Amino acid sequence: MARAHGNRHPHVEDRLDHHRREWRVERAGWAVMALMLSAAMLGLFGYGPLSRVRTGANGLVVQYERLQRSSAPSELQVEAASSLVRGASLRIRMDQALVDGMEIDSVVPEPVRVEAGAGYTAFVFAVAPGEGARVRFRYRPATFGRCAGLVAVAGTSVRVDQFIYP
């Protein structure tokens, strides 16, 4: 028995509907992947323009990554103007919460001494009188979640606020 031209079989319609749904899901998947890639490139998951922070006050500037991955190498840079140097030394004081959240690999230049106090660690550097200084703390985050605290030099402090992804 021949069918009239133009009549479709219900099975064919079901297949077409199924294929259309698959295509929609596939397109949505591609869109999600493109959004995730864009977010990663911008630094939403660390190491990019959305993650980099440069903040400061009164001659103290701290630069760091706001978003990081646990155990991935990172850097916190402290720049201090000559007005913050006392005598021939620069003393950078960090809240213990920050120091406890890092596994410090190196400090450049190397401090002449490290002091521990109640709730803080201080790094003391030799600096030529009348000169400022730039210090780089290379480290790996030791934990995940929020890690925040103050970095202070000569009474001027800057808040560091990071989120560490697992």
MARDO-103131 format. One record per residue (C-alpha): residue number from 1; y, z, x. Coordinates in nm, 4 decimals, decimal comma. Layout:
N
+-----+----------+----------+----------+
!   i !        Y !        Z !        X !
+-----+----------+----------+----------+
! NUM !        Y !        Z !        X !
...
+-----+----------+----------+----------+
END
This chain:
166
+-----+----------+----------+----------+
!   i !        Y !        Z !        X !
+-----+----------+----------+----------+
!   1 !   0,0000 !   0,0000 !   0,0000 !
!   2 !   0,3275 !  -0,1065 !   0,1450 !
!   3 !   0,6344 !   0,1110 !   0,1280 !
!   4 !   0,9731 !  -0,0112 !   0,0322 !
!   5 !   1,2002 !  -0,0789 !   0,3256 !
!   6 !   1,4486 !   0,2056 !   0,3777 !
!   7 !   1,2173 !   0,4857 !   0,2661 !
!   8 !   1,1456 !   0,7267 !   0,5453 !
!   9 !   0,8411 !   0,9313 !   0,5880 !
!  10 !   0,9063 !   1,3109 !   0,5633 !
!  11 !   0,7238 !   1,3614 !   0,8912 !
!  12 !   0,9703 !   1,1366 !   1,0714 !
!  13 !   1,2650 !   1,3298 !   0,9244 !
!  14 !   1,1129 !   1,6591 !   1,0474 !
!  15 !   1,0741 !   1,5161 !   1,3968 !
!  16 !   1,4319 !   1,3923 !   1,4035 !
!  17 !   1,5603 !   1,7325 !   1,2887 !
!  18 !   1,3515 !   1,8991 !   1,5570 !
!  19 !   1,4923 !   1,6673 !   1,8256 !
!  20 !   1,8491 !   1,7275 !   1,7090 !
!  21 !   1,7959 !   2,1049 !   1,7331 !
!  22 !   1,6486 !   2,0645 !   2,0823 !
!  23 !   1,9469 !   1,8574 !   2,1926 !
!  24 !   2,1890 !   2,1204 !   2,0589 !
!  25 !   2,0049 !   2,3981 !   2,2416 !
!  26 !   1,9957 !   2,1900 !   2,5595 !
!  27 !   2,3707 !   2,1182 !   2,5382 !
!  28 !   2,4439 !   2,4868 !   2,4757 !
!  29 !   2,2306 !   2,5740 !   2,7803 !
!  30 !   2,4234 !   2,3282 !   2,9954 !
!  31 !   2,7530 !   2,4752 !   2,8711 !
!  32 !   2,6400 !   2,8293 !   2,9531 !
!  33 !   2,5261 !   2,7202 !   3,2996 !
!  34 !   2,8609 !   2,5464 !   3,3617 !
!  35 !   3,0499 !   2,8600 !   3,2545 !
!  36 !   2,8373 !   3,0809 !   3,4807 !
!  37 !   2,8871 !   2,8462 !   3,7757 !
!  38 !   3,2629 !   2,8360 !   3,7166 !
!  39 !   3,2780 !   3,2157 !   3,6911 !
!  40 !   3,0823 !   3,2519 !   4,0146 !
!  41 !   3,3074 !   3,0052 !   4,1974 !
!  42 !   3,6176 !   3,1906 !   4,0802 !
!  43 !   3,4778 !   3,5195 !   4,2041 !
!  44 !   3,3733 !   3,6921 !   3,8846 !
!  45 !   3,0523 !   3,7928 !   4,0608 !
!  46 !   3,2235 !   3,8610 !   4,3953 !
!  47 !   3,3803 !   3,6667 !   4,6828 !
!  48 !   3,6414 !   3,4505 !   4,5134 !
!  49 !   4,0022 !   3,4375 !   4,3938 !
!  50 !   3,9357 !   3,6591 !   4,0898 !
!  51 !   3,7756 !   3,9201 !   4,3126 !
!  52 !   4,0241 !   3,9390 !   4,6033 !
!  53 !   4,2840 !   4,2139 !   4,5827 !
!  54 !   4,5853 !   4,2646 !   4,8058 !
!  55 !   4,7851 !   4,5708 !   4,7082 !
!  56 !   5,0282 !   4,7991 !   4,8820 !
!  57 !   5,3289 !   5,0285 !   4,8883 !
!  58 !   5,5878 !   5,1432 !   5,1449 !
!  59 !   5,4486 !   4,9533 !   5,4435 !
!  60 !   5,0799 !   5,0100 !   5,3609 !
!  61 !   4,8745 !   4,7097 !   5,2455 !
!  62 !   4,5042 !   4,7208 !   5,1568 !
!  63 !   4,2994 !   4,4076 !   5,1005 !
!  64 !   3,9462 !   4,4165 !   4,9566 !
!  65 !   3,7011 !   4,2547 !   4,7152 !
!  66 !   3,7222 !   4,4114 !   4,3681 !
!  67 !   3,3821 !   4,2701 !   4,2658 !
!  68 !   3,0945 !   4,2874 !   4,5118 !
!  69 !   2,7171 !   4,2802 !   4,5335 !
!  70 !   2,5221 !   4,5820 !   4,6522 !
!  71 !   2,4138 !   4,5511 !   5,0177 !
!  72 !   2,6148 !   4,2291 !   5,0694 !
!  73 !   2,8559 !   4,2259 !   5,3671 !
!  74 !   3,2172 !   4,2957 !   5,2784 !
!  75 !   3,5460 !   4,3921 !   5,4388 !
!  76 !   3,8297 !   4,6286 !   5,3607 !
!  77 !   4,1453 !   4,5566 !   5,5596 !
!  78 !   4,4276 !   4,8062 !   5,6076 !
!  79 !   4,7680 !   4,6966 !   5,7371 !
!  80 !   5,0220 !   4,9629 !   5,8287 !
!  81 !   5,3848 !   4,9016 !   5,9196 !
!  82 !   5,5279 !   5,0630 !   6,2342 !
!  83 !   5,7098 !   5,3167 !   6,0135 !
!  84 !   5,3691 !   5,4695 !   5,9267 !
!  85 !   5,2643 !   5,5203 !   6,2897 !
!  86 !   5,3097 !   5,8793 !   6,4083 !
!  87 !   5,3581 !   5,9130 !   6,7827 !
!  88 !   5,1053 !   5,6776 !   6,9346 !
!  89 !   4,8446 !   5,7038 !   6,6590 !
!  90 !   4,7674 !   5,5731 !   6,3151 !
!  91 !   4,5616 !   5,7946 !   6,0832 !
!  92 !   4,3892 !   5,6208 !   5,7915 !
!  93 !   4,2532 !   5,8663 !   5,5378 !
!  94 !   3,9938 !   5,7554 !   5,2801 !
!  95 !   3,8678 !   5,9504 !   4,9832 !
!  96 !   3,5093 !   6,0599 !   5,0361 !
!  97 !   3,4012 !   5,8682 !   4,7235 !
!  98 !   3,4952 !   5,5429 !   4,9000 !
!  99 !   3,3308 !   5,6367 !   5,2292 !
! 100 !   3,0134 !   5,7536 !   5,0532 !
! 101 !   2,9940 !   5,4184 !   4,8737 !
! 102 !   2,9887 !   5,2212 !   5,2010 !
! 103 !   2,7518 !   5,1675 !   5,4862 !
! 104 !   3,0095 !   5,0952 !   5,7561 !
! 105 !   2,8858 !   4,8333 !   6,0046 !
! 106 !   3,1957 !   4,8266 !   6,2252 !
! 107 !   3,5602 !   4,9231 !   6,2441 !
! 108 !   3,7923 !   4,6887 !   6,4358 !
! 109 !   3,9667 !   4,8138 !   6,6402 !
! 110 !   3,7413 !   5,1083 !   6,7091 !
! 111 !   3,8924 !   5,4467 !   6,6161 !
! 112 !   3,9582 !   5,7001 !   6,8928 !
! 113 !   3,8147 !   5,9661 !   6,6622 !
! 114 !   3,6896 !   6,0252 !   6,3096 !
! 115 !   3,7799 !   6,3445 !   6,1221 !
! 116 !   3,6052 !   6,4854 !   5,8178 !
! 117 !   3,7762 !   6,7136 !   5,5692 !
! 118 !   3,7280 !   6,8416 !   5,2167 !
! 119 !   3,6951 !   6,5246 !   5,0084 !
! 120 !   3,8075 !   6,2752 !   5,2746 !
! 121 !   3,7307 !   6,1053 !   5,6048 !
! 122 !   4,0130 !   6,0089 !   5,8437 !
! 123 !   3,9984 !   5,7383 !   6,1085 !
! 124 !   4,2483 !   5,7786 !   6,3945 !
! 125 !   4,3566 !   5,4783 !   6,6044 !
! 126 !   4,5659 !   5,4471 !   6,9197 !
! 127 !   4,8745 !   5,2339 !   6,8478 !
! 128 !   5,1586 !   5,1372 !   7,0773 !
! 129 !   5,4828 !   5,3093 !   6,9691 !
! 130 !   5,6993 !   5,0905 !   6,7484 !
! 131 !   5,4104 !   4,8657 !   6,6470 !
! 132 !   5,2184 !   4,8348 !   6,3238 !
! 133 !   4,8439 !   4,7938 !   6,3006 !
! 134 !   4,5729 !   4,6039 !   6,1176 !
! 135 !   4,2298 !   4,7647 !   6,0846 !
! 136 !   3,9177 !   4,5988 !   5,9439 !
! 137 !   3,6326 !   4,8029 !   5,8002 !
! 138 !   3,3225 !   4,5833 !   5,7804 !
! 139 !   3,0631 !   4,7366 !   5,5520 !
! 140 !   2,7949 !   4,6918 !   5,2901 !
! 141 !   2,8216 !   4,8654 !   4,9527 !
! 142 !   2,5666 !   5,1458 !   4,9494 !
! 143 !   2,5315 !   5,1737 !   4,5740 !
! 144 !   2,6211 !   4,9899 !   4,2551 !
! 145 !   2,8597 !   5,0610 !   3,9718 !
! 146 !   3,2223 !   5,1635 !   3,9970 !
! 147 !   3,3540 !   5,2903 !   4,3313 !
! 148 !   3,7161 !   5,4055 !   4,3492 !
! 149 !   3,9415 !   5,6193 !   4,5635 !
! 150 !   4,2581 !   5,6344 !   4,7704 !
! 151 !   4,3358 !   5,4942 !   5,1133 !
! 152 !   4,6316 !   5,6825 !   5,2621 !
! 153 !   4,8473 !   5,6580 !   5,5734 !
! 154 !   5,1285 !   5,9028 !   5,6485 !
! 155 !   5,1695 !   6,0174 !   5,2887 !
! 156 !   5,1604 !   5,6667 !   5,1406 !
! 157 !   4,8486 !   5,5863 !   4,9413 !
! 158 !   4,6922 !   5,2851 !   4,7718 !
! 159 !   4,4147 !   5,2998 !   4,5127 !
! 160 !   4,1018 !   5,0954 !   4,5793 !
! 161 !   3,8950 !   5,0221 !   4,2695 !
! 162 !   3,5753 !   4,8208 !   4,3044 !
! 163 !   3,2765 !   4,7298 !   4,0926 !
! 164 !   2,9499 !   4,6778 !   4,2753 !
! 165 !   2,6851 !   4,4592 !   4,1100 !
! 166 !   2,3178 !   4,5513 !   4,1709 !
+-----+----------+----------+----------+
END
